[in-house]
Amino acid sequence: MNLKVQLLYRIVLIATLCLTASAFYVLYQTNQHAKSEATFTANSIENQMNAQLLQMFERYESAHAFPNTDLWPDIISLSGSCIQFLSLSQKRQRSFCNQNIVTEKIWPPWFGSLYQRFFDPSFEVKRNIYFNALAYGSVVVTLNTQIQTARAWNNLHAVIDVLFASILAVCLLVYFTISRMLKPAQLIVTGLEKMRNGQLDTRLPSFTIKEWKRTSDAINQLAQSQEKIMTSNKQLALKLMNIQQEEHRYIARELHDEFGQCLAGINAITTSIHQTAKSQNPELAAEVNTISPITQHMMAVLRNLLTRLRPADVDELGLNASLEKLIASWNNRSKSETNYQLSLSGNTNSFPEPLPVNIYRIVQECLTNISKHANANNAFVTLHYHPHHDIQLKISDDGIAKTNDFDDAIGVGLLGIKERVAALGGTLSLTSNDSGGLTVFITIPRTL
């Protein structure tokens, strides 16, 4: 999950918990305030009655006026509360309600149920009235359930609106702030992906945030180190390739000069012996004839070995002519089962060593793979070069081979091609064609 979304989820969760706690606190304070007002009213009525009884005792007031309810409206301050005087004498019963009637419920049913379950909107306070050890009755102050529930809902609604707007603003502010602070992460990921694809010259910018700056500096140092190592490895691989080509050239020359001359001498001597034996010892001539096929086989093996060590066509004819000759040989060998075609563009004969022989080897190996695995009707080899661009080599076919058929475990063929391309500082990609077959696309820099 996206980091910004995760952080936003956690902020919303914490905000929801805070909102719930705030709502509970508001309801609790509303209920406590109502209880305090009811208690204050009951105490005030009790004090007022005690004062009236004292005046009655001192004959300042008639006993028939007790209790005096004219003062109750000034004492009661909480709307929706009722005062009852439960006298021991029925003629002294009194009651008064400071009603603020709720004509309709403005709160949802679930709120009324929860509020009545966790709080006490019908709270009542009772005070017994005594004077001179005589009991006169009791004062009961009772809260109105509907009015208290409506008051709690109004308080909650007002607070929730403010809190919800504040939380929404905080979430948006945090989201955009985090988005801005995490923006370097996308740049770092993009840079790492480029480095993974071989673009080790990619460098990350220097960020203002200290943690991101340390990360980018470390990645840049790693990329610089890897670039130096890769450059050193390419130079070493190219040097080894040049040494290998020189060794192949030397061995091929020695085999041609020494071993080839020896085989030519054996053929000449065999011919001379055959002529002599034919006239002087006919029985020996038949045995001499068995030497010639052996030497011819050795000559064929030697020519094949010399070609594998160092294609003479590349040195003598150039890359273009040698590729054309290679394509012609494959067409002759396939006997029309596969049609091999070649397309050349640009001055491809101007490549410096060791590009020509390696390009030739790559094409040779790819055509061998097509012959072995593709079962194709057509094979296409395209070599393109522009002075201001890299060398582009594409080998494709319309056979049955797919990219997953050519993993690194298939053998040394594809691995050898990859090693050659890597040593030349190029890139190689394998793609399956929509119509069937495989395309090998190789780019090689002209300047090594």
N, C-alpha and C positions, 0 to 999 in steps of 0.2 A: 504494500500500500504506500501511496505517496506520503512523504514525511510531512508535508504541509497539511494534508488531510488528517493524518494521525494527530498532529498537534492541535488542529482545530477540533477534532473529536474530543480530545482530552479537555480542552478549554471549555467546550460546550458542556461536557459532563460535570466539570468542577463548577461551572456557572449554574447548572441546573441544581446541583446540591446546595450551593449558596442561596439560590432563589427559593428552594424549598425551606431551608433553615430560616431565611428572612421572613417567608410567609408564616411559618409557625410562630416566629417571634412576634410578628405584628398581631396575630390572632391572640397570642398569649397576653400581650400588653393590653389589647382591647378588653379582654375579659377581666384582667386584673384591675384595670381602670374602673370598669363598671362595678366590680365588687367593692372597690375602695369607696366609690361614690355612694353605694348602697349602705355600707358600714358607716360612712360619715353622716348620712341622712338619719340612720337609726340612732346614732349617738346624739345628734342635734335634737331630734324629737324627744329622746329620753331626757335630755337636759332641760328642754322647754317644759315638759310635764312636771319635772321635779321642781322647777321654779314656780310653776302655777300652783302646785300642791303646797309649797311653802307660803305663798300669798294667801291661799285659802286657810291655812292653819293660823296665820296671823290676822285673819279676818279682813284682808284687803280686797278679797274677791269672793264672789258668790260660789258656792260649791256646785250650783246647778250648771255653771259654765264649763265644768271640767269634762272632758279635755277640750281646750280651745283650738279648733281646727283652722281658725282664720290665719294663724301664723304658718301653717304647714306649706302653703304654696311658696312662701318666701324661703323656706328651709330646703325643700326638695329641689335638687338641681339637675337630676338625671332624668331625661325624658324617658317615658315608658315604665317608670317605676311606680309602685302603688304602696300606700301606707295604710295599715289596718291597726286599730286599737281594739284588742280583744279584752273587754272588761269582764270582771267577775259579775258585774251587774249588767243585765241586758240593755237597760236604758242608757248606758254610757258607751255602747258600741259605736265606733266611728270608722270611716274609711275615706281615703282620698287617692286618686290616681292622676298622675301627671302624664296623660296619655298623648302620644303622637302616633295616631293609628296608621298602620301600614295597610293600604288598600290592596296591594298586590305584592307578591314575592318577586323581588328583583334579583334574587340569588338562585342559582341552579339547585335542583333537589339534592344532588350529591354533596354540595357544600353544606346545606343545612343538616344533612345526616352526619357528616364528619364533624362539623362544629359542635353539635349537640353530644356527639359521642366522646370527644376529647376535652370539651370544655363544659361549663355550666351556665348557659344563658338564662336559666330560670332561678338563679341564685336568690336566696332570701336570708335576711338578718333579723334576729329576734332579740328584743330587749325587755326584760321584766321590770315593771314599775313598782317600787317599794317606797314607802314614806312612813317614818316612825314605826317600823316593823310591821306595817300593814301592807298587804298586797292589793294593788288596784287593778292589775291586769298586765298585758304585755303588748309591746309595739312590734309589728312585723313589717319589714320593708322587703318587697318582692320585685324582681326584675321581670320585664316583659320579654319572652323568648323571641318573638318575631322581630321586635325592635332591636334587640341586642344582636340577633343574627344579621339583620340588615346593616347595622352599624359596622359589624365585623367585616361583612362583605365589601362595603364601601371603602373601608380603610385598606383592606387587602387589595382591592382592585386598583386603588390609587398608587399604592406602593409597588405592586406588580408591574403596572404600566411603566413606571419610572425605571425600575430595575431591569425590565425586559429591554427597554430602549437603550439603557446603559450597557447591558451585556451584549446586545447586538452591535453597538458601536465599538465596544472593546474587541469583539471577535473579528469584525471587519478590519480594525486597525492592526490587530495582531497578525491577521492573515496576510495583509499587504506588506506589513513589516517583515514577516518571516519570508514571504515570497521574494522580497528585495534582498534580504540577507542570504537566502539560499540560491540566488541567481548565479553566483560563482560556481556552485556545484555542477550546474549544467555545462558551463564552460569547461570545467575540469573533466567531466565525463566525455565531452566532445573531443577534447585534446587527447585523452587516453585512448579513445577509439581510433583516432588518427595514428597515434603511435603504435597501436596494435596492428594496424594495417600497413605498417612499415614506414610511415612518415615520421621518422625520428627527429627531423629538423623542426617539428612543431614545438612551439614554446607557449606556455601559459602566461597570461598577463600578471602583473603584480597587483594584488588586491589590497584594499585599505583595511579590511578586517584582519587582525593579527593572525588568527588561526588559519584563515584561508591563504594568507600570504605565506605562512610557513609551509602549508601543504603544496602550494604552487611552486615555491622555491625548491622543495624536495623533489617534486616530480620533474622539474626542469633539469635539476642536477642529474637525476637518474637518466633522463632522456639523453642528456649530453654525454654521459658516461657510456650508455648503450650505443649511441651514434659513433663514438670513437671506437668502441669494440667492434661494431659491425663494419666500419670502414677498414679497420685493421684486418678483420677476418676476410673481407672482400679482396683486399690487396694481397693477403696471403694466399687465398684461393686462386686468384688470378696468376700470381707468381708460380704457384704449384702447377696450374694448368699450362702456363708457358713452358715450365720445365718439363712437364709431361709430354707436351707436343714436341719439344726438342729431343727428348729421349726417344719418342716414337719415330721421329724423323731419322735420328741416328741409327736406331735399330733397323728401320726399314731400308736405309741405305746400305748398311752392313749386310743385311740378308740378301738384298738385291745384288750387291757387288760380289760377295763371297759365296753365299749359298746358291744364288742364281747361276753364277759362273760355273760352279762345281756341277750343278745339274746339267748345264749346257755341255760341259765337257764330258759328262757321263753319256749324254745322248750321242755326242759325236763319236766317242769311243765305241759305244754299242753299235752304232751304224757301221763303223769300220770292221768290228769283229763279225758282224752279221755278213758283210760282203766277203770277208776272208773265209768264214766257215761255210758259206754257201757254195764256194768253189772247191774247198779242200776237205771239209768235213760237214756234209749236209745234216748229219744227225745232231751236231752241235748248234746248227742254225736255228732249229726249233726251240731250243732252250734259251738261245740269245733273244729270241722274239719276246720272251716273258719279261725281259728287263725293261723294254720300252714302255709298256703300260704303267709300270711302277713309277718310272721317272716322270711320265706325263701326269700321273696323279700327284706326285710330289710338287711338280710345277704348278698345278692348279691350287693345291693347298698353299703354296708359297704366295701366289698371286692374291688369293683371298686374305691371307695373313697380312700382306703388304697393304692391301686396301683398308683393312681394319686398323692397322697401325697408323697409316697416313694416306688418305685418299690422294692419289697422284693427280686426279682430275682437278682438284681444287688448286693445287700449286701450278699446274700446267695450263689449264683452261680458264681458271677463274671461277667464282662462285656461281654466276649465272649459267654458264655452260655446263658446269658439273651438276647443278640441280636439274637442268633440262635432260642431261644424260641419265641421271638417277630416275627421273620420272619415266623416261623411255624404257629403261630396264625393267621397272616395275610393271609397265603396260605389257611388255613382252612376256614377263614372267606370269602375269595373271591370266593370260589367254582370254581376254575380253570379259572375265568374270567381274573385274573391277576396273572402272575407267579412272585413271589418275590424271589430274589436270594441274597445270602450274601457271601462276600469274605473277609477273615481276613488274615493279614500278619503281622508278628512281634509280639513282646511280648505285646499285647494290654491289658493283665490282670494286668500289672504292673503300670498302671496310678495312680497317687496320687489323693486324693480327692481335689476338687469336680469334677474331669474330668469324671469318669465313668458314674455317674448318669446324667450329662449334655449331654454327647455324646448319651446316651440312649434316653434322652428326645428329642434331635435334630432329631435322626433317627425316633423316634416315630411320631414326628410332620410332618416330610417330607413324611413319608408313609401315614399319614392321608391326606395330601394335594394331593398326587398321587391318592388316592382312591376317593377323592371328585372331583378333577378337571381334571385329566389327561386322563381318559378313556383309560388307557394303557394296552397293552398285557403283557409287561414285565417291571419289576422294579429291579434295581440293586443297592445294597449297598456294598461299598468297604471301608474298614478301613485298613489303612496301617500305620505302624510305624517303623522307623529306629532310633536307639539310637542317631545318629548325625544329625537327621533332625526333622522337625516339624511333628506332627500328621496330616495325610491327610485323610479326610472323603469325599467320593463322593457318591451322591445319584442321579441316573439318571433313565429315563423312555423313552419309545417310544410312548408316547401318543400325545395328541393334544395341550397341554399347551405350552405357549410361555412366554418369559421373561416379555413382556408388560402386561401379565395377572397377574403378581405377583408384582405389585407396592406396595408402603407402605400403600395404602388405602384399601388393600384387607381384612385386619383384623388383629387380634392379633397373628395369627399363624406365619407368616413370620417375623413379628416384634419381636415376642418372640424369634425366632431363632437368629435373628440379635443381639438382646440384650444379649443372652447367649454367642454367639461367641465373641462379643465385650468385655464382662466382662472377658472372658478367654484370652483376648489378641490376638485373632485370626482374620482371614479375611474370608469373604464370597463372592462368585461370582455366578451369575446366567447366564447361556448361553443356547441358543437354539441349539438343535442337528440338524445336516443336514438332518437326516432321520426322524425327528419329535421328539417331546418331549423336556424335559428340564433336564439340569444337574446342580445340586447344588454342588459346590466344596468349601470345608472348610478346612482351615489349622489352627491348634491350637498348640502353643508351649507347650512342655511337662512340662517345668519348669515354674511355675507361679510366 
